[in-house]
Amino acid sequence: MFKYSLTAFVIFIAVFPASVKAVETDNMYRSIVKSVDINDFSLMAAQYHQDAVVVSKGKTELAQSAIKRWKVDGDKLYANGGKASVEMRFIERTINNNSAYETGIYLYKTIDSENKMVEYYSHFADLSVKKNNKWLVVMERNIKKATAEEFDKLLKWQ
């Protein structure tokens, strides 16, 4: 009997991770989501440490440079009547008083003026620090493409 209870508990933990509870970094992520939704790259930039780095597909760049590039793309999409959104779901959230390591999958979605939708799923890992009572991303790593099925297995956040 105990063996089955333990097995059920382990399965429960694997399927329902603790990441759905509110954590200190939630406001930082809410601001990133909002910045994409309203095309506000100043708001996005404010969520990154001034020396933050973005890592993807064998290259690194300062987040400031990446955000400038993303702004050009975002401004073009919105100017042409399109819209973008991002949704995040978490796999692991390890947070202490002043640093955090979080992994998950995000869904970045664009819809153009003709209602053509493009969805992109990616595994991510973020390192963040708490500075002057505000959480800031210091490293964002876009690890590899994910699938809708992987994303759907994770609990909704927000």
TIVO-2410 file (N, C-alpha, C; in nm, 3 decimals):
# residues 158
REC num residu      c1      c2      c3 atome chaine
REC   1      M   0.083  -0.119   0.000     N      A
REC   1      M   0.000   0.000   0.000    CA      A
REC   1      M   0.087   0.125   0.000     C      A
REC   2      F   0.188   0.130   0.089     N      A
REC   2      F   0.276   0.245   0.097    CA      A
REC   2      F   0.348   0.268  -0.036     C      A
REC   3      K   0.391   0.161  -0.100     N      A
REC   3      K   0.461   0.169  -0.228    CA      A
REC   3      K   0.375   0.241  -0.331     C      A
REC   4      Y   0.246   0.209  -0.337     N      A
REC   4      Y   0.156   0.271  -0.433    CA      A
REC   4      Y   0.129   0.417  -0.398     C      A
REC   5      S   0.121   0.448  -0.268     N      A
REC   5      S   0.100   0.586  -0.225    CA      A
REC   5      S   0.220   0.671  -0.263     C      A
REC   6      L   0.339   0.619  -0.242     N      A
REC   6      L   0.460   0.691  -0.278    CA      A
REC   6      L   0.467   0.712  -0.429     C      A
REC   7      T   0.434   0.610  -0.505     N      A
REC   7      T   0.433   0.620  -0.651    CA      A
REC   7      T   0.334   0.726  -0.696     C      A
REC   8      A   0.215   0.726  -0.638     N      A
REC   8      A   0.113   0.827  -0.674    CA      A
REC   8      A   0.162   0.966  -0.639     C      A
REC   9      F   0.230   0.982  -0.524     N      A
REC   9      F   0.283   1.112  -0.484    CA      A
REC   9      F   0.389   1.160  -0.583     C      A
REC  10      V   0.479   1.073  -0.623     N      A
REC  10      V   0.584   1.108  -0.719    CA      A
REC  10      V   0.522   1.149  -0.852     C      A
REC  11      I   0.423   1.077  -0.899     N      A
REC  11      I   0.355   1.112  -1.024    CA      A
REC  11      I   0.286   1.246  -1.009     C      A
REC  12      F   0.222   1.271  -0.894     N      A
REC  12      F   0.156   1.398  -0.870    CA      A
REC  12      F   0.256   1.513  -0.877     C      A
REC  13      I   0.371   1.498  -0.814     N      A
REC  13      I   0.473   1.602  -0.814    CA      A
REC  13      I   0.524   1.625  -0.957     C      A
REC  14      A   0.543   1.520  -1.034     N      A
REC  14      A   0.593   1.534  -1.171    CA      A
REC  14      A   0.492   1.603  -1.260     C      A
REC  15      V   0.365   1.576  -1.241     N      A
REC  15      V   0.262   1.633  -1.328    CA      A
REC  15      V   0.220   1.771  -1.282     C      A
REC  16      F   0.223   1.797  -1.152     N      A
REC  16      F   0.179   1.925  -1.098    CA      A
REC  16      F   0.294   1.991  -1.022     C      A
REC  17      P   0.391   2.049  -1.093     N      A
REC  17      P   0.505   2.109  -1.026    CA      A
REC  17      P   0.464   2.230  -0.943     C      A
REC  18      A   0.545   2.262  -0.846     N      A
REC  18      A   0.516   2.374  -0.757    CA      A
REC  18      A   0.526   2.509  -0.826     C      A
REC  19      S   0.565   2.509  -0.952     N      A
REC  19      S   0.590   2.636  -1.022    CA      A
REC  19      S   0.465   2.720  -1.044     C      A
REC  20      V   0.347   2.667  -1.018     N      A
REC  20      V   0.226   2.746  -1.039    CA      A
REC  20      V   0.201   2.845  -0.926     C      A
REC  21      K   0.264   2.825  -0.812     N      A
REC  21      K   0.245   2.920  -0.702    CA      A
REC  21      K   0.314   3.052  -0.736     C      A
REC  22      A   0.264   3.157  -0.679     N      A
REC  22      A   0.323   3.288  -0.703    CA      A
REC  22      A   0.463   3.291  -0.643     C      A
REC  23      V   0.556   3.342  -0.719     N      A
REC  23      V   0.693   3.356  -0.672    CA      A
REC  23      V   0.741   3.498  -0.696     C      A
REC  24      E   0.851   3.533  -0.635     N      A
REC  24      E   0.900   3.670  -0.640    CA      A
REC  24      E   0.927   3.722  -0.781     C      A
REC  25      T   0.967   3.636  -0.871     N      A
REC  25      T   1.002   3.682  -1.005    CA      A
REC  25      T   0.881   3.698  -1.096     C      A
REC  26      D   0.762   3.665  -1.049     N      A
REC  26      D   0.642   3.673  -1.133    CA      A
REC  26      D   0.622   3.812  -1.194     C      A
REC  27      N   0.642   3.918  -1.116     N      A
REC  27      N   0.621   4.052  -1.169    CA      A
REC  27      N   0.716   4.084  -1.284     C      A
REC  28      M   0.838   4.036  -1.275     N      A
REC  28      M   0.934   4.056  -1.384    CA      A
REC  28      M   0.881   3.989  -1.512     C      A
REC  29      Y   0.836   3.865  -1.499     N      A
REC  29      Y   0.784   3.794  -1.616    CA      A
REC  29      Y   0.654   3.855  -1.667     C      A
REC  30      R   0.568   3.901  -1.576     N      A
REC  30      R   0.445   3.968  -1.620    CA      A
REC  30      R   0.478   4.092  -1.703     C      A
REC  31      S   0.580   4.164  -1.662     N      A
REC  31      S   0.621   4.284  -1.737    CA      A
REC  31      S   0.676   4.249  -1.874     C      A
REC  32      I   0.750   4.139  -1.883     N      A
REC  32      I   0.801   4.095  -2.014    CA      A
REC  32      I   0.684   4.057  -2.104     C      A
REC  33      V   0.589   3.982  -2.052     N      A
REC  33      V   0.471   3.942  -2.130    CA      A
REC  33      V   0.394   4.066  -2.175     C      A
REC  34      K   0.373   4.159  -2.084     N      A
REC  34      K   0.301   4.282  -2.118    CA      A
REC  34      K   0.376   4.363  -2.223     C      A
REC  35      S   0.508   4.369  -2.211     N      A
REC  35      S   0.587   4.448  -2.307    CA      A
REC  35      S   0.570   4.397  -2.449     C      A
REC  36      V   0.560   4.266  -2.465     N      A
REC  36      V   0.537   4.208  -2.599    CA      A
REC  36      V   0.396   4.241  -2.644     C      A
REC  37      D   0.301   4.225  -2.553     N      A
REC  37      D   0.160   4.247  -2.586    CA      A
REC  37      D   0.132   4.390  -2.631     C      A
REC  38      I   0.198   4.488  -2.568     N      A
REC  38      I   0.172   4.629  -2.602    CA      A
REC  38      I   0.285   4.690  -2.686     C      A
REC  39      N   0.380   4.606  -2.727     N      A
REC  39      N   0.492   4.652  -2.810    CA      A
REC  39      N   0.571   4.765  -2.743     C      A
REC  40      D   0.605   4.744  -2.617     N      A
REC  40      D   0.677   4.845  -2.539    CA      A
REC  40      D   0.814   4.788  -2.501     C      A
REC  41      F   0.913   4.818  -2.583     N      A
REC  41      F   1.046   4.762  -2.561    CA      A
REC  41      F   1.125   4.834  -2.453     C      A
REC  42      S   1.080   4.953  -2.412     N      A
REC  42      S   1.140   5.018  -2.295    CA      A
REC  42      S   1.101   4.940  -2.169     C      A
REC  43      L   0.974   4.898  -2.164     N      A
REC  43      L   0.929   4.816  -2.052    CA      A
REC  43      L   1.006   4.684  -2.050     C      A
REC  44      M   1.025   4.625  -2.167     N      A
REC  44      M   1.101   4.500  -2.173    CA      A
REC  44      M   1.244   4.521  -2.125     C      A
REC  45      A   1.309   4.623  -2.177     N      A
REC  45      A   1.449   4.649  -2.140    CA      A
REC  45      A   1.465   4.670  -1.990     C      A
REC  46      A   1.363   4.728  -1.926     N      A
REC  46      A   1.368   4.754  -1.782    CA      A
REC  46      A   1.369   4.626  -1.699     C      A
REC  47      Q   1.340   4.511  -1.762     N      A
REC  47      Q   1.338   4.384  -1.691    CA      A
REC  47      Q   1.473   4.312  -1.698     C      A
REC  48      Y   1.568   4.371  -1.770     N      A
REC  48      Y   1.700   4.310  -1.790    CA      A
REC  48      Y   1.806   4.395  -1.721     C      A
REC  49      H   1.901   4.328  -1.660     N      A
REC  49      H   2.017   4.395  -1.603    CA      A
REC  49      H   2.092   4.465  -1.716     C      A
REC  50      Q   2.158   4.576  -1.687     N      A
REC  50      Q   2.227   4.652  -1.792    CA      A
REC  50      Q   2.334   4.572  -1.863     C      A
REC  51      D   2.387   4.469  -1.799     N      A
REC  51      D   2.489   4.385  -1.861    CA      A
REC  51      D   2.437   4.247  -1.900     C      A
REC  52      A   2.306   4.232  -1.908     N      A
REC  52      A   2.246   4.101  -1.937    CA      A
REC  52      A   2.289   4.050  -2.075     C      A
REC  53      V   2.291   3.918  -2.085     N      A
REC  53      V   2.333   3.849  -2.207    CA      A
REC  53      V   2.221   3.756  -2.253     C      A
REC  54      V   2.201   3.750  -2.384     N      A
REC  54      V   2.107   3.656  -2.445    CA      A
REC  54      V   2.189   3.552  -2.519     C      A
REC  55      V   2.162   3.425  -2.494     N      A
REC  55      V   2.235   3.315  -2.556    CA      A
REC  55      V   2.137   3.237  -2.643     C      A
REC  56      S   2.173   3.216  -2.770     N      A
REC  56      S   2.088   3.135  -2.857    CA      A
REC  56      S   2.169   3.082  -2.974     C      A
REC  57      K   2.143   2.957  -3.007     N      A
REC  57      K   2.204   2.890  -3.123    CA      A
REC  57      K   2.352   2.925  -3.145     C      A
REC  58      G   2.433   2.898  -3.047     N      A
REC  58      G   2.576   2.914  -3.062    CA      A
REC  58      G   2.626   3.057  -3.066     C      A
REC  59      K   2.543   3.153  -3.025     N      A
REC  59      K   2.591   3.291  -3.020    CA      A
REC  59      K   2.542   3.358  -2.893     C      A
REC  60      T   2.616   3.459  -2.854     N      A
REC  60      T   2.575   3.541  -2.740    CA      A
REC  60      T   2.573   3.686  -2.785     C      A
REC  61      E   2.488   3.764  -2.721     N      A
REC  61      E   2.486   3.908  -2.746    CA      A
REC  61      E   2.430   3.977  -2.624     C      A
REC  62      L   2.464   4.101  -2.609     N      A
REC  62      L   2.408   4.177  -2.498    CA      A
REC  62      L   2.258   4.189  -2.519     C      A
REC  63      A   2.182   4.181  -2.412     N      A
REC  63      A   2.037   4.192  -2.420    CA      A
REC  63      A   1.998   4.326  -2.481     C      A
REC  64      Q   2.072   4.431  -2.451     N      A
REC  64      Q   2.043   4.563  -2.509    CA      A
REC  64      Q   2.042   4.557  -2.662     C      A
REC  65      S   2.137   4.486  -2.721     N      A
REC  65      S   2.143   4.472  -2.867    CA      A
REC  65      S   2.028   4.386  -2.919     C      A
REC  66      A   1.999   4.277  -2.849     N      A
REC  66      A   1.888   4.190  -2.891    CA      A
REC  66      A   1.756   4.265  -2.885     C      A
REC  67      I   1.735   4.342  -2.779     N      A
REC  67      I   1.610   4.416  -2.763    CA      A
REC  67      I   1.594   4.521  -2.872     C      A
REC  68      K   1.703   4.586  -2.911     N      A
REC  68      K   1.696   4.682  -3.022    CA      A
REC  68      K   1.650   4.611  -3.150     C      A
REC  69      R   1.703   4.494  -3.174     N      A
REC  69      R   1.665   4.416  -3.293    CA      A
REC  69      R   1.519   4.372  -3.284     C      A
REC  70      W   1.478   4.324  -3.166     N      A
REC  70      W   1.339   4.283  -3.147    CA      A
REC  70      W   1.243   4.401  -3.164     C      A
REC  71      K   1.288   4.519  -3.123     N      A
REC  71      K   1.204   4.640  -3.135    CA      A
REC  71      K   1.178   4.672  -3.282     C      A
REC  72      V   1.280   4.661  -3.364     N      A
REC  72      V   1.262   4.686  -3.508    CA      A
REC  72      V   1.157   4.592  -3.564     C      A
REC  73      D   1.168   4.464  -3.531     N      A
REC  73      D   1.071   4.364  -3.579    CA      A
REC  73      D   0.931   4.392  -3.523     C      A
REC  74      G   0.923   4.422  -3.395     N      A
REC  74      G   0.794   4.450  -3.332    CA      A
REC  74      G   0.727   4.574  -3.389     C      A
REC  75      D   0.805   4.680  -3.405     N      A
REC  75      D   0.750   4.804  -3.461    CA      A
REC  75      D   0.698   4.782  -3.602     C      A
REC  76      K   0.770   4.704  -3.680     N      A
REC  76      K   0.727   4.675  -3.817    CA      A
REC  76      K   0.596   4.595  -3.816     C      A
REC  77      L   0.588   4.493  -3.731     N      A
REC  77      L   0.468   4.411  -3.722    CA      A
REC  77      L   0.348   4.496  -3.684     C      A
REC  78      Y   0.361   4.577  -3.578     N      A
REC  78      Y   0.250   4.660  -3.531    CA      A
REC  78      Y   0.214   4.769  -3.632     C      A
REC  79      A   0.313   4.828  -3.697     N      A
REC  79      A   0.288   4.932  -3.798    CA      A
REC  79      A   0.207   4.877  -3.915     C      A
REC  80      N   0.225   4.748  -3.943     N      A
REC  80      N   0.153   4.684  -4.053    CA      A
REC  80      N   0.023   4.619  -4.007     C      A
REC  81      G  -0.024   4.654  -3.887     N      A
REC  81      G  -0.151   4.603  -3.839    CA      A
REC  81      G  -0.145   4.468  -3.770     C      A
REC  82      G  -0.026   4.420  -3.738     N      A
REC  82      G  -0.012   4.292  -3.671    CA      A
REC  82      G  -0.004   4.306  -3.521     C      A
REC  83      K   0.014   4.194  -3.455     N      A
REC  83      K   0.022   4.190  -3.309    CA      A
REC  83      K   0.107   4.070  -3.268     C      A
REC  84      A   0.171   4.083  -3.154     N      A
REC  84      A   0.252   3.973  -3.101    CA      A
REC  84      A   0.211   3.947  -2.956     C      A
REC  85      S   0.238   3.825  -2.911     N      A
REC  85      S   0.216   3.790  -2.771    CA      A
REC  85      S   0.316   3.682  -2.732     C      A
REC  86      V   0.336   3.670  -2.602     N      A
REC  86      V   0.420   3.563  -2.550    CA      A
REC  86      V   0.351   3.504  -2.428     C      A
REC  87      E   0.357   3.374  -2.417     N      A
REC  87      E   0.304   3.304  -2.301    CA      A
REC  87      E   0.414   3.215  -2.249     C      A
REC  88      M   0.431   3.214  -2.118     N      A
REC  88      M   0.538   3.136  -2.057    CA      A
REC  88      M   0.481   3.031  -1.964     C      A
REC  89      R   0.546   2.917  -1.963     N      A
REC  89      R   0.515   2.811  -1.868    CA      A
REC  89      R   0.647   2.760  -1.812     C      A
REC  90      F   0.647   2.728  -1.685     N      A
REC  90      F   0.771   2.695  -1.617    CA      A
REC  90      F   0.785   2.547  -1.588     C      A
REC  91      I   0.911   2.502  -1.596     N      A
REC  91      I   0.947   2.365  -1.561    CA      A
REC  91      I   1.012   2.364  -1.423     C      A
REC  92      E   1.106   2.455  -1.403     N      A
REC  92      E   1.181   2.462  -1.277    CA      A
REC  92      E   1.196   2.607  -1.237     C      A
REC  93      R   1.177   2.634  -1.109     N      A
REC  93      R   1.195   2.769  -1.055    CA      A
REC  93      R   1.271   2.756  -0.923     C      A
REC  94      T   1.400   2.786  -0.927     N      A
REC  94      T   1.484   2.779  -0.809    CA      A
REC  94      T   1.519   2.922  -0.772     C      A
REC  95      I   1.466   2.968  -0.659     N      A
REC  95      I   1.476   3.109  -0.623    CA      A
REC  95      I   1.516   3.120  -0.477     C      A
REC  96      N   1.612   3.210  -0.450     N      A
REC  96      N   1.642   3.242  -0.311    CA      A
REC  96      N   1.620   3.393  -0.293     C      A
REC  97      N   1.677   3.450  -0.191     N      A
REC  97      N   1.652   3.591  -0.161    CA      A
REC  97      N   1.703   3.689  -0.266     C      A
REC  98      N   1.807   3.650  -0.341     N      A
REC  98      N   1.864   3.748  -0.434    CA      A
REC  98      N   1.905   3.691  -0.570     C      A
REC  99      S   1.876   3.565  -0.596     N      A
REC  99      S   1.908   3.509  -0.727    CA      A
REC  99      S   1.806   3.402  -0.764     C      A
REC 100      A   1.792   3.381  -0.895     N      A
REC 100      A   1.694   3.284  -0.942    CA      A
REC 100      A   1.743   3.216  -1.069     C      A
REC 101      Y   1.709   3.089  -1.080     N      A
REC 101      Y   1.732   3.011  -1.202    CA      A
REC 101      Y   1.598   2.950  -1.239     C      A
REC 102      E   1.550   2.982  -1.359     N      A
REC 102      E   1.417   2.935  -1.400    CA      A
REC 102      E   1.424   2.881  -1.542     C      A
REC 103      T   1.356   2.769  -1.564     N      A
REC 103      T   1.350   2.710  -1.696    CA      A
REC 103      T   1.204   2.687  -1.734     C      A
REC 104      G   1.181   2.677  -1.862     N      A
REC 104      G   1.045   2.651  -1.908    CA      A
REC 104      G   1.037   2.653  -2.059     C      A
REC 105      I   0.917   2.676  -2.106     N      A
REC 105      I   0.890   2.687  -2.249    CA      A
REC 105      I   0.806   2.812  -2.269     C      A
REC 106      Y   0.842   2.890  -2.371     N      A
REC 106      Y   0.757   3.003  -2.405    CA      A
REC 106      Y   0.698   2.981  -2.544     C      A
REC 107      L   0.581   3.040  -2.561     N      A
REC 107      L   0.513   3.043  -2.690    CA      A
REC 107      L   0.511   3.187  -2.736     C      A
REC 108      Y   0.581   3.216  -2.844     N      A
REC 108      Y   0.579   3.349  -2.904    CA      A
REC 108      Y   0.490   3.340  -3.027     C      A
REC 109      K   0.389   3.425  -3.031     N      A
REC 109      K   0.290   3.417  -3.136    CA      A
REC 109      K   0.276   3.554  -3.204     C      A
REC 110      T   0.272   3.553  -3.338     N      A
REC 110      T   0.242   3.675  -3.412    CA      A
REC 110      T   0.120   3.651  -3.499     C      A
REC 111      I   0.043   3.758  -3.516     N      A
REC 111      I  -0.071   3.757  -3.607    CA      A
REC 111      I  -0.058   3.881  -3.693     C      A
REC 112      D  -0.053   3.861  -3.825     N      A
REC 112      D  -0.038   3.977  -3.913    CA      A
REC 112      D  -0.174   4.038  -3.947     C      A
REC 113      S  -0.172   4.141  -4.028     N      A
REC 113      S  -0.296   4.213  -4.061    CA      A
REC 113      S  -0.396   4.128  -4.138     C      A
REC 114      E  -0.350   4.019  -4.196     N      A
REC 114      E  -0.439   3.928  -4.269    CA      A
REC 114      E  -0.477   3.807  -4.184     C      A
REC 115      N  -0.454   3.817  -4.052     N      A
REC 115      N  -0.483   3.712  -3.954    CA      A
REC 115      N  -0.403   3.584  -3.974     C      A
REC 116      K  -0.288   3.594  -4.040     N      A
REC 116      K  -0.198   3.480  -4.051    CA      A
REC 116      K  -0.121   3.469  -3.919     C      A
REC 117      M  -0.134   3.353  -3.856     N      A
REC 117      M  -0.071   3.333  -3.727    CA      A
REC 117      M   0.053   3.246  -3.740     C      A
REC 118      V   0.158   3.287  -3.670     N      A
REC 118      V   0.281   3.209  -3.662    CA      A
REC 118      V   0.310   3.186  -3.515     C      A
REC 119      E   0.333   3.060  -3.478     N      A
REC 119      E   0.364   3.024  -3.341    CA      A
REC 119      E   0.505   2.965  -3.334     C      A
REC 120      Y   0.579   3.008  -3.234     N      A
REC 120      Y   0.714   2.956  -3.214    CA      A
REC 120      Y   0.728   2.917  -3.066     C      A
REC 121      Y   0.760   2.792  -3.041     N      A
REC 121      Y   0.780   2.740  -2.906    CA      A
REC 121      Y   0.930   2.720  -2.883     C      A
REC 122      S   0.976   2.760  -2.764     N      A
REC 122      S   1.117   2.743  -2.733    CA      A
REC 122      S   1.138   2.712  -2.585     C      A
REC 123      H   1.230   2.620  -2.559     N      A
REC 123      H   1.277   2.598  -2.422    CA      A
REC 123      H   1.366   2.716  -2.386     C      A
REC 124      F   1.356   2.762  -2.261     N      A
REC 124      F   1.440   2.873  -2.217    CA      A
REC 124      F   1.494   2.844  -2.077     C      A
REC 125      A   1.601   2.915  -2.045     N      A
REC 125      A   1.656   2.916  -1.910    CA      A
REC 125      A   1.698   3.060  -1.879     C      A
REC 126      D   1.659   3.110  -1.764     N      A
REC 126      D   1.693   3.246  -1.723    CA      A
REC 126      D   1.765   3.243  -1.589     C      A
REC 127      L   1.864   3.329  -1.578     N      A
REC 127      L   1.928   3.360  -1.450    CA      A
REC 127      L   1.890   3.504  -1.418     C      A
REC 128      S   1.846   3.528  -1.297     N      A
REC 128      S   1.804   3.662  -1.257    CA      A
REC 128      S   1.863   3.696  -1.121     C      A
REC 129      V   1.875   3.825  -1.096     N      A
REC 129      V   1.921   3.874  -0.967    CA      A
REC 129      V   1.824   3.979  -0.915     C      A
REC 130      K   1.820   3.990  -0.785     N      A
REC 130      K   1.738   4.093  -0.722    CA      A
REC 130      K   1.831   4.209  -0.685     C      A
REC 131      K   1.804   4.323  -0.745     N      A
REC 131      K   1.888   4.439  -0.724    CA      A
REC 131      K   1.798   4.557  -0.687     C      A
REC 132      N   1.824   4.619  -0.574     N      A
REC 132      N   1.741   4.730  -0.525    CA      A
REC 132      N   1.593   4.691  -0.521     C      A
REC 133      N   1.567   4.570  -0.474     N      A
REC 133      N   1.430   4.517  -0.457    CA      A
REC 133      N   1.358   4.490  -0.589     C      A
REC 134      K   1.431   4.482  -0.699     N      A
REC 134      K   1.370   4.454  -0.830    CA      A
REC 134      K   1.444   4.337  -0.894     C      A
REC 135      W   1.367   4.242  -0.949     N      A
REC 135      W   1.427   4.128  -1.017    CA      A
REC 135      W   1.463   4.167  -1.159     C      A
REC 136      L   1.585   4.128  -1.202     N      A
REC 136      L   1.635   4.158  -1.335    CA      A
REC 136      L   1.698   4.033  -1.397     C      A
REC 137      V   1.667   4.008  -1.522     N      A
REC 137      V   1.730   3.897  -1.594    CA      A
REC 137      V   1.876   3.935  -1.622     C      A
REC 138      V   1.968   3.846  -1.591     N      A
REC 138      V   2.109   3.869  -1.624    CA      A
REC 138      V   2.154   3.779  -1.740     C      A
REC 139      M   2.083   3.667  -1.759     N      A
REC 139      M   2.114   3.578  -1.871    CA      A
REC 139      M   1.987   3.508  -1.915     C      A
REC 140      E   1.958   3.520  -2.043     N      A
REC 140      E   1.845   3.449  -2.102    CA      A
REC 140      E   1.903   3.355  -2.206     C      A
REC 141      R   1.869   3.228  -2.193     N      A
REC 141      R   1.917   3.130  -2.290    CA      A
REC 141      R   1.798   3.066  -2.359     C      A
REC 142      N   1.794   3.081  -2.490     N      A
REC 142      N   1.696   3.013  -2.572    CA      A
REC 142      N   1.760   2.882  -2.614     C      A
REC 143      I   1.716   2.772  -2.554     N      A
REC 143      I   1.788   2.646  -2.562    CA      A
REC 143      I   1.763   2.572  -2.693     C      A
REC 144      K   1.637   2.541  -2.720     N      A
REC 144      K   1.603   2.468  -2.841    CA      A
REC 144      K   1.454   2.480  -2.866     C      A
REC 145      K   1.415   2.449  -2.987     N      A
REC 145      K   1.274   2.451  -3.020    CA      A
REC 145      K   1.198   2.354  -2.931     C      A
REC 146      A   1.076   2.390  -2.901     N      A
REC 146      A   0.987   2.302  -2.826    CA      A
REC 146      A   0.865   2.274  -2.913     C      A
REC 147      T   0.779   2.189  -2.866     N      A
REC 147      T   0.657   2.156  -2.940    CA      A
REC 147      T   0.535   2.204  -2.862     C      A
REC 148      A   0.424   2.216  -2.933     N      A
REC 148      A   0.298   2.252  -2.868    CA      A
REC 148      A   0.261   2.147  -2.764     C      A
REC 149      E   0.291   2.021  -2.792     N      A
REC 149      E   0.260   1.914  -2.699    CA      A
REC 149      E   0.339   1.929  -2.569     C      A
REC 150      E   0.467   1.962  -2.579     N      A
REC 150      E   0.548   1.984  -2.459    CA      A
REC 150      E   0.493   2.102  -2.379     C      A
REC 151      F   0.460   2.208  -2.449     N      A
REC 151      F   0.406   2.329  -2.386    CA      A
REC 151      F   0.275   2.299  -2.314     C      A
REC 152      D   0.187   2.227  -2.380     N      A
REC 152      D   0.055   2.196  -2.325    CA      A
REC 152      D   0.062   2.107  -2.201     C      A
REC 153      K   0.168   2.033  -2.184     N      A
REC 153      K   0.184   1.947  -2.065    CA      A
REC 153      K   0.218   2.027  -1.939     C      A
REC 154      L   0.265   2.149  -1.960     N      A
REC 154      L   0.302   2.233  -1.845    CA      A
REC 154      L   0.182   2.310  -1.796     C      A
REC 155      L   0.179   2.336  -1.666     N      A
REC 155      L   0.069   2.411  -1.608    CA      A
REC 155      L   0.071   2.557  -1.653     C      A
REC 156      K  -0.047   2.611  -1.674     N      A
REC 156      K  -0.058   2.752  -1.712    CA      A
REC 156      K  -0.008   2.839  -1.599     C      A
REC 157      W   0.053   2.947  -1.637     N      A
REC 157      W   0.107   3.042  -1.539    CA      A
REC 157      W   0.035   3.175  -1.557     C      A
REC 158      Q   0.023   3.250  -1.455     N      A
REC 158      Q  -0.037   3.384  -1.444    CA      A
REC 158      Q  -0.172   3.370  -1.395     C      A
***
